[in-house]
């Protein structure tokens, strides 16, 4: 707990010092465990809806325009904020549910057994899709502007 107290800044540091002084005056022992301090800090510094708000953000999280790497980072941040503990299969399904369907459909075909494997495969699928698009763009056939279209009126060229 001493290390935590040293890392606090400004108001949080002042609050921690004051809390321990009050406890000493009230003949209570100083807070010695991180879990107890965390509970006290959460009660003071977090909005009452913090956990609910994070669950909602986590529930609504989709890849959208993010890269797979960014989506994975956001997904993991929300898992940490919500202190999510669920079976690994459920976490993998939750992750795939927010992933771009074109990527998720390919990932689902793979025999992944861990969340990390799903993330790696999703990243590889995204990379493969990007490289295929780049190859297609560089080999587009040349098309003549008037091919298959009627000639302009008054034109004598066949």
Buried (B, 14 or more C-beta within 10 A) or exposed (E): BEEBBEEBEEEBEEBBEEBBEEEEEEEEEEBEEEEEBEEBBEEEEEEEEEBEEBBEBBEEBEBEEBEBEEBBEBBBBBBEBBEBEEEEEEBBEBBBEBBBEEBBEBBBEBEBEEBEBBBBBBBBBBEEBEEEEEEEEEEEEEEEEEEEEEEEEEEEEE
